[in-house]
């Protein structure tokens, strides 16, 4: 879920120097050969020293233990691959706080958004086989799928969605998932959301990417979880990896998710991400992730056999989108491929990475350094603290520079602080001392609806307390009076950090009965207003 925004002036300097070395010969060389006279693009700023790698591996247990202690994360599993081999694999801590079962290299974790990168290699496999292409229109295989603009819908490709360039708003459809909508219903309702510039705007979307994966599965004549197992997990020997939540839940050696409560990580929730499985529903182990990283670093090859055609995979590992504006001329831009963060780090080397995070209790990260044929995966069983990224980045420091360059945990924790800001303009605010009175409970009850969210109902219990019920999941919230015809309810979930509070505003008709309600929490894309269904049309 997190992208790395890394500053790339070194490339410009290198290109300038290379051009000067060629000099006038450029004008005389054939057009199809002059580029070959430049320095190879893969040339790193300096080679990775074997002694640095050995020191990094020796320091890794200390790095993990230090960051785990400071972050209070209950369990961590780490795998390192180099030259196609697992050179380090270890578990730290426990699967569940308060219990003795230890994490090891075969403990299964939920990967969250690291699923996007694994899924991208599933797509690359099918691209290499000619089943589909990165530029195949999604409608070719999902004719029922559309966005708000028909012109965009007809041209939207698998690659557009894997690079988050569809124009959909950030995290489009996640609010529907929170209310219990299944994958098909979420994807069908994306057509109601406003669009930004097509192919000219990066917005991270779980369900946009999921739509692309569904198109690939349809082209392959199977479902996404089965396709992933057939073309990737089984051939790689990833025996504990799955894109089905039921498989994760059935694992005995399973990491339990934790959230922070009262200063301690506690097992409270269990995230069920099947609706967005291609984007966030994979579960795996450190050992299995090592197999996958070795294959990616091998550009589709592992153990001497070609699993994925290199051109199809390299397209996913190439920059397809700029993820944000730079703040200064010397910043390296944040870039995204098809399901991978692509960047240049401070050493001048290309790095591939992705993070995954469930606010309800998972945080994962991998980092690959292709020029060193080396990668690290870090899996944790707690809400994101920056621990997974900090472990990987500090290890990479030792590999590239021979020493740690900064306090990475503090840096990443600061970046993630916004994730824990409660939602709602009145979150954490005291109730008004002298509010305007409300009407009787009967003035607000009834059935309300809109096209995007569907139905919401308001009823009252014997004590006169109003209850709001929304979504297929029938989530019920007691409404507390705030002021006049405005009420509030407290909520916590994957997209609502603890302490979140949503306003519910009723608009009354001339007879002082509610004709509309507006739910603040559901109004981020302008769909928070629900219209009252006339009582005569309500089926008895």
N, C-alpha and C positions, 0 to 999 in steps of 0.2 A: 504494500500500500504506500510505502514511502519511497520517493524518488530521491536520488542523490544529485544535488545541484553543485557541480564541480567546475571552478573556473578554468580556456585553451588557447593561450597565446603562443605556447611552444610550437604548435603546429604551424602557425603563421610564420614564425621565425625560421622553422625548418624549410618551409616551402620557398621562402625568400632566398635562403642560403643555397638551396638546391638549384634554384633558377640561375643564380649568379655563377655557380660552378659550370652550368651548361653553356652560359654566355651566348655568343652569336651562333653556336651550333644549332640552337633551337630553330633559327630561321631557315637553316639549310637541311635539317633532317626531315624525312618523310612524315606526314601528319600522323600516320598510324604507328610510328615508332619513337617519336621524340620523348614521350612520357617514360619510356623504359630507361632513359638515361638518368632519370631522377633517382635519388636514394630510395630504397624500398620503403613503402609506407609503414611496414611492420617494425622498422628499426626503432628500438626503445632508446630512451635518453641514456641509459646505462644498463648493462646486463645485470640480472639478479645474481648475487653472489651465493654460491652453495653454503658458505658458512653462515650467511644471514638466514637462510631457510632453516638450517639446523638449530640456530639460536632461537628462531621463532617457534619451532616445534618444542624446544626445551622450555621456553617461557609460557607456552600456551596454558598449561594447567594453572600456573600462577595468575595469568591474566583472567581466566575464567573464575577462579576462586575469589579474586579481589572484586571483580565486577559483580559477581553473584552476591557476595556479602553486602556490598554497598547498595545494590538495587533491591535486595531481599527476595529475588526471584526464587521460588522453591526448587525448580528443576531445570537443568540445562543439558543438552546433548550436542556434541561437536564432532564434525568429521572434516578431515583435510585430505585432499587428493593431490598427487603430483605425478606427472608422466603416466597417467592412467591407473595409478595404484592408490589404494587407501593407505596413507602413511600415518594417520592419527585418527583414532576414534575412541571417545570416552563420554561417559555420563557423569553428571554431578548432581547432588541433591536428591530430592524425592519426587515421586510421581504425584503425591497428594500431601498437602501440609498436614502434619499431625500423625502421619502414618510412616512406617519404616520402609516400605517398598522403594527401592532405589531406582533412579534413572540409569539406563545403560545405553549403549550404542544401538540397541534394537528396540528401545521404547518408542511407541508410536505417538506422534504429536499431530495436532491439526496444523496445517501449513498456512492457513488463511491465504493472503494474496500471493504468496510464492507459488500458489496453484497456477497463476497466470503464466508463469515461465514454463512450468512443466507442460501446461496445456498448449503453449506455443510450439513446443517440440512435437506434440501429437499432430498439430496442424501441419508442421513442416514435413513430417513423415508422409502425410497424405498428399501434400504438394509435390513431394519428390516422386510419389507413385503416380502422379497425374490424375488423381481423384478430384482435385480441386486446385485452385491457384490463390495466391494472396490477393490478386485483383479480381477474383470472381465476385460478381454481385450477390449479396446475401439473398435477394429475392429469387435468384435462380433456383434456390433450394428451400427457401422459406417464403413462398408466395404470399402468405398471410401476414408477414412482418412488414411494418411500415413506420415511418416517422411523420412528424407534422407536415413536412414539405414533400409532396409527391415526387418532385424532381430529384431531391436528395435520396429519397427511398429507392428510386430506380437505379441510382448510381452508387449507392453505398456498398462497399466491398468488405470482404473478410479482413483485409489488412487495415482498412479505415478504422474498424472497431477494435482490432488488436493494438492499434497505435493510439486509441482514444481521440480520434479526429472526426467523429461523426457530427459534432455540434451539439450533442445531448448535454444537458447540464451535469455538473459534478455529482457523482454517485446517484445518477438517475435510476429510479426504481427501487432503491434500498428502502425507502419509506413504505412501499407496498409490501416488500418482504417482511418488514417489521410487523405488519398487520396480519400476516398469515397467508398472503397470496402465494400460489405456487409459481413455478418458473414460466409456464405458458401464459398465465394470466398477467404476470408482470410484463413479459415481453409484448403482449398484445396492447397493453395500456401505455407503453412508451410513446405511442403516437400522439398522445395528448400534451406532451411536454414541449415547452418552447425550445427552439434551436438557436445556437450561435453559428458563427461562420463555418460552413462545411469545409473540412480539410485545412482550415486556417486557424483552428483554435483547439488547444489541448484541454480536455476535461476528463478526468479519471472516472470511468464508469464500469462497475461490476457487471451490470446487466447488458450494457452495450456489447462488451466482450463476450458475454454468455450467448448473446444472439448469434455472433459469428461462429462460436463453437457449435451451436445447435445446427447451423447451416452445414458445417463440415460433417457432423454426425449424420445428418440427413443425406448428404451426398454419398456417404459411406454405407448407407443402408442399415444403420444401427443406432443405438443411443450413445451419448457421450461417455458415460462411465465404462461401458463395454468396449468402445473404441479405444479409450485410453489404456485399458488393461491389455487389449489384444495387440496393439501396435507399439506400446512403450513399456509398460510395467513388466509384463511377462517376458518379452524378449531381453530386457535388461537384467532380469533376475531380481526385480524390486518386489520381493514376495510379500512384503508387509504394507505395500502402498495401494491406496484405493481412492476412487472419486465418489464413493458412496459413504454416507454417514453411518449406515447400519454396519458396515465392515469395521469402521473405527470403533463403534460402540461395542462390538463383539470381541475386540482385542483384550486379552488379559493383561499384557504389558503395555498399558495405555497411560499417557500423561493426562491428568485431570486439570481443566482450566481453573485459574484463580484470578480474583480481583482484589484490589486493595481495600480493606475495611479496617478502620481504627488502627492504621499504621502497620497492619499485617496482611499479607496475602492469604485469602481464604477461598476455599472451594464453595462457590455459591450457585453459579449458572453453568449451563451446558449449551453452547452454541450449536445449532443444527443448520448447516449451510447448504443443504442439497439444492435449494432453489437457484443458487448461484454457483453450483459445483465447479464449472470450468474456471471461474474467477476466484473462488475461495474455499472450495470444498474438498481438496485433496488432504489425505492424511498419510504420513510417511515416517520413516526412521532416519537417523543420521547415516546408518550404513547404506540404506537404499539411496539416500540423496547423494552419497559419494559415487555410486554407480552412474547416476544421472549426470553429475558434474563432469565425470571423466568422459562421458560420451559427448557432452557439449564442447568441452575443451578439445576433444578429438575431432571436432567439426562433423559429428555424426558417426564417427567410427569408434568402436570399442572392442578390445580383445581380438584385433585383427579383422573384424567384420564390419561392414558398412550397414548401419541401421537406418540412417537418414541421409538423403542426398545433400551434399555440402551446400550447393547453391540455395536450396530451399531453406536450410537452417541459417545460413549466413544472412539471408534477408531479414530474419527475425533478430539477429544480433547486430544489425546495422541501424544507425539513427534514422528514424522515420518522422519524428516530431520533436519540436523544442518545447520543453515542459514549463518554461516560465521566463519572464524577462530577467535580464542581468542587471545588477545594481551598479556596476562599474565596468569600464572598458576592459579591465584586466581579469574579469571573471571568466571562468570556463562555464559554458552553457550547460543546463540540464537537458539531457536528450533521452528519448525513449524509442525503442525499436518495436517489434511485435511481441509484446509481453515481457520485455527485458528493459531495465535501465541500462543505458549505454553512456559511458563517459570517459574522460581522461583525468587521471588523478594527479596529485602534486608531483609525482615522479615523471610525468609525461607518458605513462603507460595507459593503454586502453584497459578499462575495467567494465565488467558486466555484473549486474547485481539486481536484486529485488528484495523488498521487505514484505512481510505479511503481519497483519495485526487484527485481532478481535478485541474490542474493548471489553468483551465478556470473558477474556482470559487466555489469549495466545499471542505470541510474538516470535517471528522467525526472520531469518535473513540468510542470504548466500552472497558471496563475492568471488568472482573469477578474475584471474590475471592471466589472460591468454598467452602473453609473451613469456611467462614463466611456466606455462602449462600447469597451473596451480589454482586450487579453489578451496574455499572453506564454507561450510554450512553450519549455522547455529540455530537450534530449536529450543524454545522455552515454553513453559506452561503458565504464563502470567500475562496480564494486561501489559501493553507496550510501555517500557520504561527507557528504551534505548540500549538495554543490555545486549541484545543480540547483535545490533549494529556495532556497538562499541567493541565487543569481543572480536568480531571479524576485522574491523578497521585497525585495532591495535596490533593484531596478529600481522596484518598486511604491512603495517609500519615496520615491524621487525624484519619482514621479508625484504622490503624495498630499501629501507634506510639503516637497518641494523639496530634501531632503537625506537621507542615510542616517541611520537612527536607532540602529543598533547593529551589532556584528559578527555577522552572520547565520550565517556559516559555522561559527564556534565554537559558536553556540547549537544549530544543527542537528546538528553532529557529536556533541555531547554526547547529544542525544536518540537518535542512532543507535548509540551505543556498545554498547547491550545486544544488538544484532543480531549482534555478533561474539563474544559470550561463548560459549566452547565448551560443548557439551552433555555431560552425564554427570557423575555425582558424583565420579568418579575422574579426570576430565580434568586433565591436568597434574600428577597426583600420582605420586610415585615408587612403583615396585613394592615390595611388602612384602619386608623383609629375610629373614624366616624364615617363609614361608607354610606353611600346612598342605599336605601333599602331595595330589596328585590321584590318581584311579584311573587305570587303563590307558586308552588312547585308545578301546578297544572298548566301555568302559562308557558312553560318551557318544554314540556314533554311532547314526544311525538317521534316520527320517523323522518329522517333527512337523508339526502342523497346528492352525489355528484358523479360525473362520468368516470373520473380517474380513481377515486377512492371507494366508490360504491356507497354502501349504506352506513349511516350512523344513527343510533337511536338514543333517546334520552327518556328515562323513566324515573320514578321516585319510589322509595321504599316506605315502610310504615312510619318511619321517623321523619319523613318529609325530605330525606336526603336525595339529591339528584344523582343519577348514575349515567355516565356516558359509555356506550358500547360501540366499538368500531371494528371493522374488518372481518374477514372470514374466521380469524382466530378468536372472535368474540371477546376481545380485550375490554375489560370493564374498569372504569375509573370513577371514584367518588368525586363529585364536584364540590368545591368549597367556595362559598360566596366571597367575592372580592369587592365589588362596588357596582351598584345598580344592576344592570343586566349582564354583568361580566362575572364569570366564575373562573376558577383555576383548578388544575389537577397536577399532581406530582408524578413523574415517571422516570424509569431507568431502563435502559436497553442498549443494544449494540450501537445505536446512533444517538443515544441520550445519556450522557454521563450522569453519575449520581448527583442529585441536587437540581436536576432539570425540572422546570415547571412551565406548563403551557396554559395560556389564557384561552377561555372559551367565551366568545361574545355572541349574545343573542340579539337579533334584530326583530322587533315586534311589529305586528300589523296594527291596523286601526282598532281592532278589538283587543289589543294588548295580549295577543298570542304570538308565539315565535313563528316567524316565517322563514328565517335563515339562522344558521349558526356558523361562526368562523372559528376554526381550531388553529391557533397560532402555530403549533408544532408541525402541522401538516400543510402550512402555507408557504413553504420555502420556494416552491415553483409556481405559486399563484393558484393552487388548487385547494386551499383551505376552507373555502366557503361551500356550505351544504344548503340546499334548498329543501324547505319543508314539503313533504309529500301530503297532499290533501287527504284528510281522513276518509273521504268517500272512496278514494282509490286504494286504500290499504285493505288487503285481503283479510277477511276474518276467518 
